Amino acid sequence: MSAKNLTDSFGRVMDYLRLAITDRCNLRCVYCMPEEEGGDPVSVLSLPRIERVLKVMGSLGVKKVKITGGEPLVHPEAAEVVRLAKKAPNVGNVTLTTNGLRLARMAKELAEAGLDAVNVSLDTLDPARFLSITRRDYLHRVLTGLDQALSLGSLAVKVNCVPTADSPIPDLLALANLAKSHDLHVRFIELMPIGLGKGQTGLDPAVLMAALAEAVGPLRPVSRQFGNGPAAYYALPGFIGKIGFISAVKSCFCERCNRVRVTADGYFKTCLHMDRGLPLPLDDEAAMAEVVVAAVRDKPAGHLFAQDDGLGEERPMSRIGG
């Protein structure tokens, strides 16, 4: 197995794995999950299978791993997953995306396991709006977890927000201001028409950029990338951190795609939007490698968000690793 095996038919090198270790979540965000629990059975990847996936993917050239869910910190051995990822061949960078509810009590353990960075999903600082979005009254827990992660000093910290058309601009400006007084980056991620997101309208990133410029000052583009993702970053006057925008719909960046996904039920996805990929033989490393290489060769050129041709992913974000 070698890194060249993870080059797709368009010459893109897949060196970034997003690994969903469970599709269970302790929030019920309106653009991600149905209001009531139930339906499909919860999937949780076991440690032996996670270790095999990481070994195979690292051997095929993956250098960066993002641990996701669902909510990865509800996995009973989340810190051990971080340790396994740090030990995988060729992997040098391990990050994790969380809703923050368990971060206060787990941040130190995750950092000691080798975690390089944490992304905290947070759409508002207003308790009432947080409740309406997540259907849970837990904002205080998220903010405590965010503070704990920042206090460690060893973790790079980002805040991820998915604005919708009805997100109050003052709410979004308040979130952006976290990067003014804290050493973190705030990223605004365009709502994607996947799963429950199809029934909602995202906020045009240009609207928020104009509001930021009016409230704070000019947004100066920053060429440096802060992490593994496709965000375009901007510096604002007086801000410690940066503001990022990930606009997969308005500003397609598929030609630079370097990522693949493994879902919590063991499915290998080569595109977040497209319902394309293959189930992984999780207990056979050689067979798994063959499946991965074959699937990457079949990776589509890009998403088809603008088309309704039946090829798009129908499962909610929580079941495909986000």
ABEGO torsion letter per residue (X at the ends): XBAAAABBAAGBBBABBBBBABABBABBBAAABBABBEEBBBBBBBAAAAAAAAAAAAAAGBABBBBBOEBAAABAAAAAAAAAAAABBGBABBBBBBAGAAAAAAAAAAAAAGBABBBBBBABABAAAAAAAAGBBAAAAAAAAAAAAAAAGABBBBBBBBBBAABBAAAAAAAAAAAAABBBBBBBBBBBBBEAAAABBBBBAAAAAAAAAAAAEBBBBBABBBEABABBBBBBBGBABBBBBBBAAABBAAAABABBBBBAAGBBBABAABBBEBBBBAABAAAAAAAAAAAAAABBABBAAABBAGABBABBAAAAGX
